[in-house]
């Protein structure tokens, strides 16, 4: 059962360094999702459930803005860390944003929206900040869905 559509965007944070989605593993004659990935998706699902209390899952199109904020490595000098926090050094290292995106989309599925195929717009930003976190904003979009879910 879904609640009323949200009149606005819903924003929530996932504290700490988000776990990127790992590839499925094979073993015992079948494929499975690694335990760390399952735990990360369950944590995202619970945070999403709190944020969407009374609003989801949405049935129409959804826009997702994802700000991935990483703390600079401790091994860096104070000067390089300061430059990173000022935006002069950018996080071009792994993990890749698409793996983070997939973990978020799968974790929020069934809570924020019925299926991640409803996501029609995505903006992802990766930058350095004082502490690692992901800031997620989901916005219901106008328009008739092509397929009722």
DSSP file (Angstrom, degrees, kcal/mol; ACC not computed):
  #  RESIDUE AA STRUCTURE BP1 BP2  ACC     N-H-->O    O-->H-N    N-H-->O    O-->H-N    TCO  KAPPA ALPHA  PHI   PSI    X-CA   Y-CA   Z-CA
    1    1 A X              0   0    0      0, 0.0     2,-0.3     0, 0.0    55,-0.1   0.000 360.0 360.0 360.0 136.2    0.0    0.0    0.0
    2    2 A X        -     0   0    0      1,-0.1    55,-0.2    53,-0.0    54,-0.1  -0.820 360.0-133.1-110.1 151.1    1.4    3.4   -0.8
    3    3 A X        -     0   0    0     53,-1.1    52,-0.2    -2,-0.3     3,-0.1  -0.091  48.6 -58.7 -83.5-172.0    0.8    6.7    0.9
    4    4 A X        -     0   0    0     50,-0.7    -1,-0.2     1,-0.1     3,-0.1  -0.336  67.1 -91.4 -67.8 153.0   -0.1   10.0   -0.6
    5    5 A X        -     0   0    0      1,-0.1     2,-0.2    -3,-0.1    -1,-0.1  -0.381  46.6-105.4 -64.4 144.1    2.3   11.4   -3.1
    6    6 A X        -     0   0    0     49,-0.3   134,-0.1     1,-0.1    -1,-0.1  -0.479  18.2-144.0 -69.0 137.7    4.9   13.7   -1.6
    7    7 A X  S    S+     0   0    0     -2,-0.2     2,-0.3     2,-0.1    -1,-0.1   0.505  80.4   8.8 -78.9  -2.4    4.2   17.3   -2.3
    8    8 A X  S    S-     0   0    0    130,-0.1   132,-0.3     1,-0.0     2,-0.1  -0.892  98.7 -57.9-159.4-179.6    8.0   18.0   -2.6
    9    9 A X        -     0   0    0     -2,-0.3     2,-0.5   130,-0.1   130,-0.2  -0.378  42.8-140.2 -70.6 153.5   11.4   16.4   -2.7
   10   10 A X  E     -A  138   0A   0    128,-2.8   128,-2.9    -2,-0.1     2,-0.4  -0.983  17.7-167.2-118.3 126.9   12.5   14.2    0.2
   11   11 A X  E     +A  137   0A   0     -2,-0.5     2,-0.3   126,-0.2   126,-0.2  -0.925  12.8 162.8-116.9 138.2   16.1   14.4    1.3
   12   12 A X  E     -A  136   0A   0    124,-2.5   124,-3.2    -2,-0.4     2,-0.4  -0.970  25.7-129.2-147.6 162.8   18.0   12.1    3.6
   13   13 A X  E     -A  135   0A   0     -2,-0.3     2,-0.6   122,-0.2   122,-0.2  -0.892   1.0-154.5-117.1 144.2   21.6   11.2    4.5
   14   14 A X  E     -A  134   0A   0    120,-2.8   120,-2.1    -2,-0.4     4,-0.1  -0.955  29.9-140.8-112.1 107.5   23.5    8.0    4.7
   15   15 A X  E     +A  133   0A   0     -2,-0.6   118,-0.2   118,-0.2   117,-0.0  -0.318  59.9  18.9 -72.0 150.6   26.3    8.6    7.2
   16   16 A X  S    S-     0   0    0    116,-1.8     2,-0.5     2,-0.1    -2,-0.1  -0.128 112.2 -34.5  82.8 178.1   29.8    7.2    6.6
   17   17 A X  S    S-     0   0    0    115,-0.1    -2,-0.1   116,-0.1    53,-0.1  -0.621  70.3-122.9 -75.7 119.5   31.3    6.0    3.5
   18   18 A X        -     0   0    0     -2,-0.5     2,-0.6    -4,-0.1    -1,-0.1  -0.354  21.2-118.9 -65.2 140.8   28.6    4.4    1.3
   19   19 A X        -     0   0    0     17,-0.1    -1,-0.1    81,-0.1     2,-0.1  -0.704  27.4-133.4 -80.8 119.7   29.3    0.8    0.3
   20   20 A X        -     0   0    0     -2,-0.6     2,-0.3     1,-0.1    80,-0.2  -0.415  31.7 -93.9 -70.8 152.4   29.5    0.5   -3.4
   21   21 A X        -     0   0    0     78,-2.2     2,-0.2    -2,-0.1    -1,-0.1  -0.494  42.0-147.0 -67.4 126.1   27.5   -2.4   -5.0
   22   22 A X        -     0   0    0     -2,-0.3    12,-0.1    12,-0.1     3,-0.1  -0.617  25.1 -95.6 -91.4 155.1   29.7   -5.4   -5.5
   23   23 A X        -     0   0    0     -2,-0.2    11,-0.4     1,-0.1    -1,-0.1  -0.345  48.3 -95.3 -65.1 149.3   29.3   -7.8   -8.4
   24   24 A X        -     0   0    0      9,-0.1     2,-0.3     1,-0.1     9,-0.2  -0.345  42.3-138.1 -62.1 147.8   27.3  -10.9   -7.7
   25   25 A X  E     -D   32   0B   0      7,-3.1     7,-2.6    -3,-0.1     2,-0.4  -0.721   4.5-136.1-107.3 158.4   29.3  -14.0   -6.8
   26   26 A X  E     +D   31   0B   0     -2,-0.3     2,-0.3     5,-0.2     5,-0.2  -0.935  38.6 135.1-115.2 140.0   29.0  -17.6   -7.9
   27   27 A X  E >   +D   30   0B   0      3,-2.6     3,-1.3    -2,-0.4    -2,-0.0  -0.848  59.4  20.4-177.8 143.0   29.2  -20.5   -5.6
   28   28 A X  T 3  S-     0   0    0     -2,-0.3     3,-0.1     1,-0.2    -2,-0.0   0.779 129.1 -57.8  64.1  25.9   27.4  -23.8   -4.9
   29   29 A X  T 3  S+     0   0    0      1,-0.2     2,-0.3     0, 0.0    -1,-0.2   0.581 121.5  73.7  83.3   9.0   25.8  -23.7   -8.3
   30   30 A X  E <  S-D   27   0B   0     -3,-1.3    -3,-2.6     2,-0.0     2,-0.3  -0.945  76.7-109.7-146.7 169.3   24.1  -20.4   -8.0
   31   31 A X  E     +D   26   0B   0     -2,-0.3     2,-0.3    -5,-0.2    -5,-0.2  -0.771  35.7 177.8 -99.8 147.3   24.7  -16.6   -7.9
   32   32 A X  E     -D   25   0B   0     -7,-2.6    -7,-3.1    -2,-0.3     2,-0.4  -0.981  32.9-108.9-146.7 157.5   24.4  -14.6   -4.8
   33   33 A X        -     0   0    0     -2,-0.3    -9,-0.1    -9,-0.2     5,-0.1  -0.744  47.7-105.1 -85.3 130.5   24.8  -11.0   -3.5
   34   34 A X     >  -     0   0    0     -2,-0.4     4,-2.3   -11,-0.4     3,-0.3  -0.191  26.9-117.2 -56.4 148.2   27.9  -10.6   -1.2
   35   35 A X  H  > S+     0   0    0      1,-0.2     4,-2.5     2,-0.2     5,-0.2   0.870 112.4  52.8 -56.9 -43.8   27.0  -10.2    2.5
   36   36 A X  H  > S+     0   0    0      1,-0.2     4,-2.3     2,-0.2    -1,-0.2   0.886 110.1  48.9 -62.4 -38.5   28.5   -6.7    2.8
   37   37 A X  H  > S+     0   0    0     -3,-0.3     4,-2.6     2,-0.2    -1,-0.2   0.917 110.3  50.8 -66.8 -43.1   26.5   -5.5   -0.2
   38   38 A X  H  X S+     0   0    0     -4,-2.3     4,-2.3     1,-0.2    -2,-0.2   0.922 111.4  48.4 -59.8 -44.1   23.3   -7.0    1.3
   39   39 A X  H  X S+     0   0    0     -4,-2.5     4,-2.3     2,-0.2    -1,-0.2   0.918 111.4  49.6 -62.9 -43.6   24.0   -5.3    4.6
   40   40 A X  H  X S+     0   0    0     -4,-2.3     4,-2.3     1,-0.2    -2,-0.2   0.921 111.7  48.1 -62.2 -44.2   24.6   -1.9    2.9
   41   41 A X  H  X S+     0   0    0     -4,-2.6     4,-2.5     1,-0.2    -1,-0.2   0.876 110.5  51.9 -65.1 -37.5   21.4   -2.2    0.9
   42   42 A X  H  X S+     0   0    0     -4,-2.3     4,-2.1     2,-0.2    -1,-0.2   0.894 109.6  49.7 -65.2 -39.6   19.4   -3.1    4.1
   43   43 A X  H  X S+     0   0    0     -4,-2.3     4,-2.3     2,-0.2    -2,-0.2   0.919 112.1  47.6 -64.6 -43.5   20.8    0.0    5.9
   44   44 A X  H  X S+     0   0    0     -4,-2.3     4,-2.7     1,-0.2     5,-0.2   0.911 109.8  53.8 -62.6 -42.1   19.9    2.2    2.9
   45   45 A X  H  X S+     0   0    0     -4,-2.5     4,-2.4     1,-0.2    -2,-0.2   0.908 109.8  47.2 -59.3 -43.2   16.4    0.6    2.9
   46   46 A X  H  X S+     0   0    0     -4,-2.1     4,-1.9     2,-0.2    -1,-0.2   0.915 112.7  48.0 -67.7 -42.9   15.9    1.4    6.6
   47   47 A X  H  X S+     0   0    0     -4,-2.3     4,-2.1     1,-0.2    -2,-0.2   0.904 113.9  48.3 -62.7 -40.7   17.1    5.0    6.2
   48   48 A X  H  X S+     0   0    0     -4,-2.7     4,-2.6     2,-0.2    -2,-0.2   0.892 107.2  56.1 -65.6 -40.0   14.8    5.4    3.2
   49   49 A X  H  < S+     0   0    0     -4,-2.4     4,-0.2    -5,-0.2    -2,-0.2   0.899 109.0  46.5 -60.0 -41.8   11.9    3.9    5.1
   50   50 A X  H >< S+     0   0    0     -4,-1.9     3,-1.0     1,-0.2    -1,-0.2   0.933 114.6  46.8 -65.7 -45.8   12.2    6.5    7.9
   51   51 A X  H 3< S+     0   0    0     -4,-2.1    -2,-0.2     1,-0.2    -1,-0.2   0.847 117.2  43.2 -65.6 -34.1   12.5    9.4    5.3
   52   52 A X  T >X S+     0   0    0     -4,-2.6     3,-3.3    -5,-0.1     4,-1.2   0.251  76.4 150.0 -97.8  12.0    9.6    8.2    3.3
   53   53 A X  T <4 S+     0   0    0     -3,-1.0    -3,-0.1     1,-0.3    -4,-0.0  -0.241  79.7   3.1 -50.6 117.4    7.3    7.3    6.2
   54   54 A X  T 34 S+     0   0    0      2,-0.1   -50,-0.7   -51,-0.0    -1,-0.3   0.414 124.5  71.9  87.3  -1.1    3.8    7.9    4.9
   55   55 A X  T <4 S+     0   0    0     -3,-3.3   -49,-0.3   -52,-0.2    -2,-0.2   0.666  76.9 135.8-119.3 -21.6    4.8    8.8    1.3
   56   56 A X     <  +     0   0    0     -4,-1.2   -53,-1.1    -7,-0.1    56,-0.2  -0.523  36.4  28.1-117.7 179.1    6.0    5.7   -0.6
   57   57 A X  S    S-     0   0    0    -55,-0.2    56,-0.3    -2,-0.2    55,-0.2   0.515  70.7-147.4 -78.6 140.9    6.4    3.8   -2.6
   58   58 A X  B     -e  113   0C   0     54,-2.9    56,-1.2     1,-0.1    52,-0.1  -0.342   6.1-155.9 -69.1 152.9    5.8    6.3   -5.4
   59   59 A X        +     0   0    0     54,-0.2    90,-0.3    55,-0.1    -1,-0.1   0.657  67.0  57.0-104.2 -21.5    4.2    5.1   -8.6
   60   60 A X  S    S-     0   0    0      1,-0.2    82,-0.1    88,-0.1    84,-0.1  -0.070  99.7 -45.6 -99.6-161.6    5.4    7.6  -11.2
   61   61 A X        -     0   0    0     80,-0.4    80,-2.7    82,-0.3     2,-0.4  -0.335  54.1-158.8 -69.9 149.2    8.7    9.0  -12.5
   62   62 A X  E     -cB 119 140A   0     56,-2.1    58,-2.1    78,-0.2    59,-1.3  -0.985  11.3-150.5-134.4 139.7   11.4    9.9  -10.0
   63   63 A X  E     -cB 121 139A   0     76,-2.7    76,-2.5    -2,-0.4     2,-0.5  -0.914  15.5-160.6-104.9 138.0   14.5   12.2  -10.1
   64   64 A X  E     -cB 122 138A   0     57,-2.5    59,-2.4    -2,-0.4     2,-0.5  -0.982   8.8-169.9-122.6 125.3   17.4   11.3   -7.9
   65   65 A X  E     -cB 123 137A   0     72,-2.8    72,-2.6    -2,-0.5     2,-0.5  -0.969  12.2-171.3-108.7 125.4   20.2   13.8   -6.8
   66   66 A X  E     -cB 124 136A   0     57,-3.1    59,-2.7    -2,-0.5     2,-0.7  -0.958  10.0-170.8-125.7 113.8   23.1   12.0   -5.2
   67   67 A X  E     -cB 125 135A   0     68,-2.8    68,-2.6    -2,-0.5     2,-0.7  -0.914   8.0-163.8-104.3 110.9   25.9   13.9   -3.5
   68   68 A X  E     -cB 126 134A   0     57,-3.4    59,-2.5    -2,-0.7     2,-0.5  -0.860   8.1-170.0 -97.6 113.6   28.7   11.5   -2.5
   69   69 A X  E     -cB 127 133A   0     64,-3.0    64,-2.4    -2,-0.7     2,-0.4  -0.918   2.1-171.4-111.9 124.0   30.9   13.3    0.0
   70   70 A X  E     -c  128   0A   0     57,-2.7    59,-2.3    -2,-0.5     2,-0.3  -0.907  22.6-127.5-115.3 139.1   34.3   11.6    0.9
   71   71 A X        -     0   0    0     -2,-0.4    59,-0.1    57,-0.2     3,-0.1  -0.668  40.8-103.6 -79.2 141.5   36.7   12.7    3.6
   72   72 A X        -     0   0    0     57,-0.5    -1,-0.1    -2,-0.3     9,-0.1  -0.294  49.0 -84.8 -62.6 150.3   40.2   13.1    2.2
   73   73 A X    >   -     0   0    0      1,-0.1     3,-1.5     2,-0.1    -1,-0.1  -0.267  28.7-132.6 -57.7 139.2   42.6   10.3    3.0
   74   74 A X  T 3  S+     0   0    0      1,-0.3    -1,-0.1    -3,-0.1     7,-0.1   0.770 103.9  67.5 -61.6 -26.9   44.3   10.5    6.4
   75   75 A X  T 3  S+     0   0    0      2,-0.0    -1,-0.3     0, 0.0     2,-0.1   0.656  82.4  96.0 -72.3 -14.0   47.6    9.8    4.7
   76   76 A X  S <  S-     0   0    0     -3,-1.5    -4,-0.0     1,-0.1     2,-0.0  -0.384  85.6-101.3 -74.3 155.0   47.5   13.1    2.8
   77   77 A X     >  -     0   0    0      1,-0.1     4,-2.6    -2,-0.1     5,-0.2  -0.298  32.3-109.6 -67.8 160.0   49.3   16.1    4.2
   78   78 A X  H  > S+     0   0    0      1,-0.2     4,-2.4     2,-0.2     5,-0.2   0.878 120.2  53.0 -59.2 -38.2   47.3   18.8    6.0
   79   79 A X  H  > S+     0   0    0      2,-0.2     4,-2.3     1,-0.2    -1,-0.2   0.933 110.3  45.2 -64.5 -46.2   47.8   21.1    3.1
   80   80 A X  H  > S+     0   0    0      2,-0.2     4,-2.1     1,-0.2    -2,-0.2   0.895 112.9  51.5 -66.4 -38.9   46.5   18.6    0.5
   81   81 A X  H  X S+     0   0    0     -4,-2.6     4,-2.3     2,-0.2    -1,-0.2   0.923 110.0  49.6 -61.5 -43.9   43.6   17.8    2.7
   82   82 A X  H  X S+     0   0    0     -4,-2.4     4,-1.4     1,-0.2    -2,-0.2   0.907 110.2  50.6 -62.1 -41.9   42.7   21.5    3.1
   83   83 A X  H  <>S+     0   0    0     -4,-2.3     5,-2.5     1,-0.2     6,-0.9   0.879 109.4  51.5 -63.5 -37.2   42.9   21.9   -0.7
   84   84 A X  H ><5S+     0   0    0     -4,-2.1     3,-1.3     4,-0.2    44,-0.4   0.916 108.4  50.6 -65.0 -42.9   40.6   18.9   -1.1
   85   85 A X  H 3<5S+     0   0    0     -4,-2.3    -1,-0.2     1,-0.3    -2,-0.2   0.768 108.4  53.5 -67.3 -24.7   38.1   20.4    1.3
   86   86 A X  T 3<5S-     0   0    0     -4,-1.4    -1,-0.3    -5,-0.2    -2,-0.2   0.480 120.5-110.2 -86.2  -3.2   38.2   23.7   -0.7
   87   87 A X  T < 5S+     0   0    0     -3,-1.3    -3,-0.2    -4,-0.3    -2,-0.1   0.540  89.2 115.8  88.4   6.8   37.4   21.8   -3.9
   88   88 A X  S   <S+     0   0    0     -5,-2.5     2,-0.5    -6,-0.2    -4,-0.2   0.749  76.2  46.8 -80.6 -23.9   40.9   22.3   -5.4
   89   89 A X  S    S-     0   0    0     -6,-0.9     2,-0.3    -9,-0.1    39,-0.3  -0.980  81.3-156.3-116.3 129.0   41.5   18.5   -5.4
   90   90 A X        -     0   0    0     -2,-0.5     2,-1.7    37,-0.1    37,-0.1  -0.816  23.9-111.3-111.5 148.1   38.7   16.3   -6.7
   91   91 A X        +     0   0    0     -2,-0.3    -2,-0.0    35,-0.2    35,-0.0  -0.539  50.2 152.7 -79.9  84.7   38.0   12.7   -5.9
   92   92 A X        +     0   0    0     -2,-1.7    -1,-0.2     4,-0.0     2,-0.1   0.242  45.2  97.5 -95.1  13.1   38.8   11.0   -9.2
   93   93 A X  S    S-     0   0    0      1,-0.2     2,-0.0     2,-0.0    -2,-0.0  -0.415  72.9 -44.1 -94.9 173.5   39.7    7.7   -7.5
   94   94 A X  S    S+     0   0    0     -2,-0.1    -1,-0.2     2,-0.1     2,-0.1  -0.321  89.0  74.2 -69.6 159.2   37.6    4.5   -7.0
   95   95 A X  S    S-     0   0    0     -3,-0.1     2,-0.1    -2,-0.0    -2,-0.0   0.491  78.6-128.1 -79.9 160.3   35.0    3.5   -6.1
   96   96 A X    >>  -     0   0    0     -2,-0.1     4,-1.2     1,-0.1     3,-0.8  -0.433  11.3-125.3 -74.2 146.3   33.1    4.5   -9.3
   97   97 A X  H 3> S+     0   0    0      1,-0.2     4,-2.7     2,-0.2     5,-0.2   0.816 106.6  63.5 -63.8 -29.9   29.9    6.5   -8.9
   98   98 A X  H 3> S+     0   0    0      1,-0.2     4,-2.0     2,-0.2    -1,-0.2   0.834 100.8  51.7 -66.9 -29.6   27.8    3.9  -10.8
   99   99 A X  H <> S+     0   0    0     -3,-0.8   -78,-2.2     2,-0.2     4,-1.6   0.871 111.7  46.3 -72.8 -36.0   28.5    1.3   -8.2
  100  100 A X  H  X S+     0   0    0     -4,-1.2     4,-2.3   -80,-0.2    -2,-0.2   0.922 111.2  53.1 -66.3 -44.3   27.3    3.6   -5.4
  101  101 A X  H  X S+     0   0    0     -4,-2.7     4,-3.0     1,-0.2     5,-0.2   0.919 107.6  50.7 -57.3 -46.1   24.3    4.6   -7.5
  102  102 A X  H  X S+     0   0    0     -4,-2.0     4,-2.5     1,-0.2     5,-0.3   0.894 108.9  50.9 -62.6 -40.9   23.3    0.9   -7.9
  103  103 A X  H  X S+     0   0    0     -4,-1.6     4,-2.2     2,-0.2    -1,-0.2   0.922 113.7  45.5 -62.3 -43.3   23.6    0.2   -4.2
  104  104 A X  H  X S+     0   0    0     -4,-2.3     4,-2.2     2,-0.2    -2,-0.2   0.950 113.2  48.8 -63.9 -49.8   21.3    3.2   -3.4
  105  105 A X  H  X S+     0   0    0     -4,-3.0     4,-0.8     1,-0.2    -2,-0.2   0.908 115.0  44.3 -59.7 -43.6   18.8    2.4   -6.1
  106  106 A X  H  < S+     0   0    0     -4,-2.5     3,-0.3    -5,-0.2    -1,-0.2   0.881 113.0  51.7 -69.6 -37.1   18.5   -1.2   -5.0
  107  107 A X  H  < S+     0   0    0     -4,-2.2    -2,-0.2    -5,-0.3    -1,-0.2   0.846 112.8  44.6 -67.2 -33.9   18.3   -0.3   -1.4
  108  108 A X  H >X>S+     0   0    0     -4,-2.2     4,-2.5    -5,-0.1     3,-2.0   0.580  86.2 116.6 -86.9 -10.7   15.5    2.2   -1.9
  109  109 A X  B 3<5S+f  113   0C   0     -4,-0.8     5,-0.2    -3,-0.3     6,-0.1  -0.349  80.4  18.0 -63.1 134.9   13.5   -0.1   -4.2
  110  110 A X  T 345S+     0   0    0      3,-3.3    -1,-0.3   -52,-0.1     4,-0.2   0.296 126.8  56.6  87.0  -9.6   10.1   -1.0   -2.7
  111  111 A X  T <45S+     0   0    0     -3,-2.0    -2,-0.2     2,-0.4   -54,-0.1   0.728 118.8  19.8-115.6 -54.9   10.3    1.9   -0.2
  112  112 A X  T  <5S-     0   0    0     -4,-2.5   -54,-2.9     1,-0.3     2,-0.3   0.825 140.3  -0.5 -86.2 -35.6   10.7    5.1   -2.2
  113  113 A X  B   <S-ef  58 109C   0     -5,-0.8    -3,-3.3   -56,-0.3    -2,-0.4  -0.946  70.5-116.5-148.1 161.8    9.5    3.7   -5.5
  114  114 A X  S    S+     0   0    0    -56,-1.2     2,-0.3    -2,-0.3   -55,-0.1   0.898  97.4   3.8 -72.2 -39.6    8.2    0.3   -6.6
  115  115 A X    >   -     0   0    0     -6,-0.1     3,-2.2    -5,-0.1    -1,-0.3  -0.997  68.1-122.9-147.4 144.1   11.1   -0.4   -9.1
  116  116 A X  G >  S+     0   0    0     -2,-0.3     3,-1.3     1,-0.3   -54,-0.1   0.577 102.3  81.8 -69.6  -4.6   14.2    1.6  -10.0
  117  117 A X  G 3  S+     0   0    0      1,-0.2    -1,-0.3   -56,-0.0   -56,-0.0   0.681  79.7  70.3 -66.7 -16.0   13.0    1.6  -13.6
  118  118 A X  G <  S+     0   0    0     -3,-2.2   -56,-2.1   -57,-0.1     2,-0.7   0.629  72.9 101.0 -74.1 -14.2   10.9    4.6  -12.5
  119  119 A X  E <   +c   62   0A   0     -3,-1.3   -56,-0.2   -58,-0.2     3,-0.1  -0.635  39.6 162.3 -77.2 115.6   14.0    6.7  -12.1
  120  120 A X  E     +     0   0A   0    -58,-2.1     2,-0.4    -2,-0.7   -57,-0.2   0.549  60.9  42.2-112.0 -12.8   14.1    8.9  -15.2
  121  121 A X  E     +c   63   0A   0    -59,-1.3   -57,-2.5     2,-0.0     2,-0.4  -0.999  61.2 177.0-137.7 135.4   16.6   11.6  -14.0
  122  122 A X  E     -c   64   0A   0     -2,-0.4     2,-0.4   -59,-0.2   -57,-0.2  -0.997   8.5-177.8-139.9 132.8   19.8   11.3  -12.1
  123  123 A X  E     -c   65   0A   0    -59,-2.4   -57,-3.1    -2,-0.4     2,-0.4  -0.995  10.9-173.7-127.3 125.4   22.4   13.8  -11.0
  124  124 A X  E     -c   66   0A   0     -2,-0.4     2,-0.4   -59,-0.2   -57,-0.2  -0.974   5.1-177.5-123.0 131.9   25.5   12.5   -9.2
  125  125 A X  E     -c   67   0A   0    -59,-2.7   -57,-3.4    -2,-0.4     2,-0.5  -0.994   5.5-167.0-126.3 135.0   28.2   14.7   -7.6
  126  126 A X  E     +c   68   0A   0     -2,-0.4     2,-0.3   -59,-0.2   -35,-0.2  -0.988  25.6 142.3-123.1 125.3   31.3   13.3   -5.9
  127  127 A X  E     -c   69   0A   0    -59,-2.5   -57,-2.7    -2,-0.5     2,-0.3  -0.943  48.0 -92.7-152.3 170.8   33.4   15.7   -3.8
  128  128 A X  E     +c   70   0A   0    -44,-0.4     2,-0.3   -39,-0.3   -57,-0.2  -0.652  43.8 163.7 -89.6 149.2   35.5   15.9   -0.6
  129  129 A X        -     0   0    0    -59,-2.3   -57,-0.5    -2,-0.3     3,-0.1  -0.916  53.3 -88.8-152.1 175.2   34.0   17.1    2.6
  130  130 A X  S    S+     0   0    0     -2,-0.3     2,-0.3   -59,-0.1   -59,-0.1   0.808 111.2  16.5 -64.0 -30.0   34.9   17.0    6.4
  131  131 A X  S    S-     0   0    0    -61,-0.1     2,-0.2   -60,-0.1    -1,-0.1  -0.997  87.8-103.7-143.9 148.0   33.2   13.6    6.9
  132  132 A X        +     0   0    0     -2,-0.3  -116,-1.8    -3,-0.1     2,-0.3  -0.467  57.3 129.4 -73.1 136.1   32.0   10.9    4.5
  133  133 A X  E     -AB  15  69A   0    -64,-2.4   -64,-3.0  -118,-0.2     2,-0.4  -0.961  48.9-122.5-170.2 166.1   28.3   10.7    3.7
  134  134 A X  E     -AB  14  68A   0   -120,-2.1  -120,-2.8    -2,-0.3     2,-0.6  -0.991  17.5-158.0-119.3 131.3   25.8   10.5    0.9
  135  135 A X  E     -AB  13  67A   0    -68,-2.6   -68,-2.8    -2,-0.4     2,-0.5  -0.954  15.2-168.5-109.8 120.3   23.1   13.1    0.7
  136  136 A X  E     -AB  12  66A   0   -124,-3.2  -124,-2.5    -2,-0.6     2,-0.5  -0.920  11.2-174.8-116.1 129.8   20.1   11.8   -1.4
  137  137 A X  E     -AB  11  65A   0    -72,-2.6   -72,-2.8    -2,-0.5     2,-0.4  -0.990   5.3-170.5-122.9 124.3   17.3   13.9   -2.7
  138  138 A X  E     -AB  10  64A   0   -128,-2.9  -128,-2.8    -2,-0.5     2,-0.4  -0.950   3.5-172.0-115.1 134.0   14.4   12.1   -4.4
  139  139 A X  E     - B   0  63A   0    -76,-2.5   -76,-2.7    -2,-0.4     2,-0.3  -0.987  22.2-130.1-128.9 126.9   11.7   14.1   -6.2
  140  140 A X  E     - B   0  62A   0     -2,-0.4     2,-0.3  -132,-0.3   -78,-0.2  -0.575  29.7-145.4 -72.0 137.9    8.5   12.8   -7.7
  141  141 A X        -     0   0    0    -80,-2.7   -80,-0.4    -2,-0.3   -81,-0.0  -0.774  11.9-112.9-106.7 150.3    8.1   14.1  -11.3
  142  142 A X        +     0   0    0     -2,-0.3     2,-0.1   -82,-0.1    -1,-0.1  -0.281  66.6  78.1 -73.3 165.2    4.9   15.0  -13.1
  143  143 A X  S    S-     0   0    0      2,-0.1     2,-0.4   -83,-0.0   -82,-0.3  -0.161  81.0 -75.3 115.2 152.9    3.6   13.0  -16.0
  144  144 A X        -     0   0    0     -2,-0.1     2,-0.0   -84,-0.1    -2,-0.0  -0.671  50.3-116.8 -81.6 129.1    1.7    9.8  -16.6
  145  145 A X        -     0   0    0     -2,-0.4     3,-0.1     1,-0.1    -1,-0.1  -0.377  12.8-134.1 -63.8 143.4    3.7    6.7  -16.2
  146  146 A X  S    S+     0   0    0      1,-0.2     2,-0.4    -2,-0.0    -1,-0.1   0.877  94.6  23.4 -63.9 -37.5    4.1    4.6  -19.4
  147  147 A X  S    S-     0   0    0     -3,-0.0     2,-0.4     0, 0.0    -1,-0.2  -0.994  84.9-122.4-131.7 136.6    3.3    1.5  -17.3
  148  148 A X              0   0    0     -2,-0.4   -88,-0.1     1,-0.1   -89,-0.0  -0.641 360.0 360.0 -77.3 129.6    1.4    1.3  -14.1
  149  149 A X              0   0    0     -2,-0.4    -1,-0.1   -90,-0.3   -89,-0.1   0.363 360.0 360.0-111.6 360.0    3.5   -0.4  -11.4
